[in-house]
Amino acid sequence: MISEDVANQLLAPTGRTLTTAQALVRAHRSDSSAPASGFDVPTTVRMSVSLTPVHDVDAMNVVGVLRSPDPNNAARAVLVGGHLDGVGTDPNGAVFQAANDNASGPSVTIEVARALAASRSSLNHSIVFVAFAGEEEGFYGSEAYIAQMAVAPGRVESLVAVLNLDVIGCCSDTLIVSSEAPDLQRRVLDAASGLGVSAEATGSGGSDQTSFARRRVPAVLIGTRDYILHVYADKPAVVEESRLKKAGDVVTQVAKDLATAP
C-alpha cells in the first residue's frame, strides 16, 4: 500500500494523477462505451520490505441467532455479517486501526440485529449474525464457519442468502453490491432505490461472501464505491455515522424481506 503522494509521483510521467485515474475508472464503470481506464506507466519501482516470522494466532468468529418463532421454517436462515480483523501492525509496531476495514462491517451488523429484534414475531426464517475473523489472511473465518457450523439455522445448507458488509463507513454515499448472486444483487439495489440510497452493481470477490458463493449460497458484498483500507489513515474519524446508517437501513430491509418470505 502506498500514499496518494507516492502514487502521484509514480503516475507523473503519464501526466495523470491518482484523482484523474480514479475518474477514468468511475466513468468506465458508469458507461462501458467510455474509454478504457487502463494506461501504461513507464516507471520502474525497487523496494525493500521488512518481514516478520510467520506464527500461529488464535482467533474466533462471533455468532448470534435471531430465531424465527415459526417451528416449520426456523431452520432456514438469512446470514448478515462482516469481518472483525484488520491488517494488524507493521514490523516497526505501528498499528493499523482498521476502522473502515472493517470495524464498520460488524458495527452495522450489530445495529441490524438490534433493529430486527423488534420484528422477531414476524419472521418466517431465522437470521444469523456473524463477525468473521481472519478475512485479511484469506477468508479463514468464513471458511472455518462453513466447516464447523453443524447446526441449523446457520450451517451452510440452511442459508437462504448471505449479506456481507465490508468497508461500509467511508468514503462515498454510493453503495456497491457485488455480482456473485444476480437475483440477490438486484434485490439489494431495488431496496436501496426504494429507500433513496444511491447504489450500483459491481464485480465479484474480495471478501467473505466468496466462501459462501463457492458453495452455491446466494451471497453478495455490500460496501461503498470509494473506500479507505490497509493504511494508517483508516482511523475512527474517517467513518461517518450517516453512511453506516444508509447501509444499515438497506441491509435491514433486505434481511427482513428475505426472512419474512414464505
N, C-alpha and C positions, 0 to 999 in steps of 0.2 A: 504494500500500500504506500502511496506517495501523496504529498500535499499538492494542493492546487498550484502553488508557486512552482514546484518542481515539474508538474505536468505541463505548465505553460512554457517552461524552459525547453522541455523535450519537443514540444509542438512548434516552437518558434521558427524553425527552418521552413515550415509549411505555410507560414503566415496566418495560422489559426491559433485560437486559444481553447482552453477547455470549455468555456462557455459557448463558443461557436460550434465546437464539435458536438456538444450536447444538443444544441439547436438542430443540427443536421439529423441526429438520431430521432428526436421528437417529431420532426417534420416527416421523416420516412415512416415512423410508426403510424402517424395520422393519415398519411396518403402514400400507399405503396408505389404510386407512379412518380413520387418525388425522387430527386437524385439520391443515389445510394449514399449512405452515411460514412462508409469506409474510405480511407485515403492513406497513401504511403507516407511514412515519416522517415526521412533519411538521417536517422540518429542512431548511434551505437552507444549502448549503456554497459558499463562494467561496474560491478558492485561486490561487496563482501558482506556477509551476514553472520553474526554470532549465533551459534546453535547451542541449545541445552540438551542434556541427555534425555532420551525417552524414558518415561516412568509411568507406572500404573496409577490411576486416580480412581477413587471410589466416587460414584455419582448415583443419583436416583431420579426417577420420574416421580411426579406428584399427581395423583389421580383422584378425582371426585366424581360422584354419580348423583344426578337428579333423576330419581327413579319414577317412571310412569306409574300411576295408580291402576292402570288397566292390566290385569294379570295376563291377558291374552297377547298383549303386544309389548310388554315391558322389557322383554329380552332383546328387542331390536333397539338400536341407539344411533343418535347423531353424535359425532365427536367434534368438540371445539377445543383447539389447543394452540400452543406456541412454545418455542424453546426457551429454556432458562439460562443457558450458558452464553458467555461471550468468548473472546479470543484470549482472555487471561492477562498475562503480563509479558513485557519484553524481557530479554535476558538481563537487562540492566535493572529490572524490578519495577519499571513504570507500569501502571495499571491501566488497562482499557476498561472504562467504566460500563460500557455496553448498555447505555440507557435506551437507545433506539433499537439496537441489535443485541439482545432482544428483550430487555425488560418490558418494552412496550407490548409485546405479544401476550405474555402471561397476565399483565395488568388488565388488558382488555378482556381476556378470558375470564378472570375473576369477576369483573363487572358484568359480563354477560351471564355468568352463573347467578349473580345476585339478582339481576333483572328477571331472569327466567324462573327463579324460585317462586315468584309470586304467581306464576302461571302453571304450577305443577299439576293442579287438578284437571287441567285441560289437555295434558299431554297423553297422546296415544303411544308414543315411543319414549324411551328414556334418553337422557342427554349425558354424555360422558365429557368431563373436562380434564385436560391433561397439560401439565407443564413438563415438556420433554427436556432431558439432559442430553449433552453430547452431540448436539446438531452440528456444531462447528467442526467437529472432528470427523464427520461423515455419517450423520443421521443415526448415531449409535443409540440414542434414547428411543427414537421411534421404532427402530429395528428391534430393540430389546422389548419394548412394549408389545409388539406384534408376536414375538417369540414366546413371551412369558405370560401374557394376559390369557388366562384359561377359563374365565367365567363370562357369562352373558348377563346383563349387557356389558359390552366392552371388547370382547375378543373380536378379531378382525372379521370373522364370518357373520357377526351380528350387526355390523355397522351399515347404516343407511347412507351416510355421507361423512366426509371429513372437511372441516373448515379450519385451515391452518393460518395463524396470524404471525407475520414476521415483518420487521421494520415498518411499523404502522404509525409511529408518532411524529415523524419528521420526514420530509421537508416539503411536502406538497399537499394540496387539498384534493387531489385526484387519487382515488384508489385504483389499484391494478388487481386483476383477477386472472389467475393462470389457467391454462388450457387443457390440463390433463383430462377433465371431465366436461365436455362442451355443454351438456344439459345443466349441470350444476353451475358452471360458469355463467350461463345465461340467466339462471335463477338469481344469482348474486347481483349481476348487472341490472336486472329488472328491479330488484328490491332497492338497490341504490338509487335508481332513477325515480322510483316511487317516493323515496324519502328526500329527494332533492340533493342527493350526494353525487358529485362527479365521479365517474368510474369508467375504466376502459379495460379491454381484454389485452392480455399479454401472453408470452410463450410459457413453456412448461419448465419444471425443475426448480432446483435451487434451495429447497427446504424440506421439512419433514413430511409434507404431503406426498413427496416422491415415494416414500416407503410404502404408503397405502395404495397409491396408484399402481405400483408394481404388482400388487395383489388384486387388482381389478376392483378396488373400492373407489367409488366416485369421490375425488378429493381435489381441492383447489387451494392455492396460496392466495391470501388476501394481504396486500401491502400497500405502499404508496408509490406513486410514479417516480418521485425523486426521494433519495434517502441518504443517510449517513451511516457508515458502519466500518468497523475494524480500524478506527483511528482514535487518537486521544481525545479529539473534539466531541466524540459521542458521549456527552455528559447529560445529566438530567435537564439542564437548561435548554437543550435543543428539542426536547419533547414537549408538544403543545397539547393541552387538555382538549381543545376543540377538535383536533384531528383524531385523538383517541376516541372521542365521543362519536364522531361520524362513523368510524369503523365499528364501534360497539353497537350503534343503532342498526347498522346493516346486518351484522352477524346475528344479533338478537332476533331480528325479523326473519332471517333465513332459517336459523335453527328452530325457531318456534313454528314456522310454516312446515318444515320437514317433520318435526316431532308431533305435530297435531294432525298430520295427514293420516288417512286410514291405513 
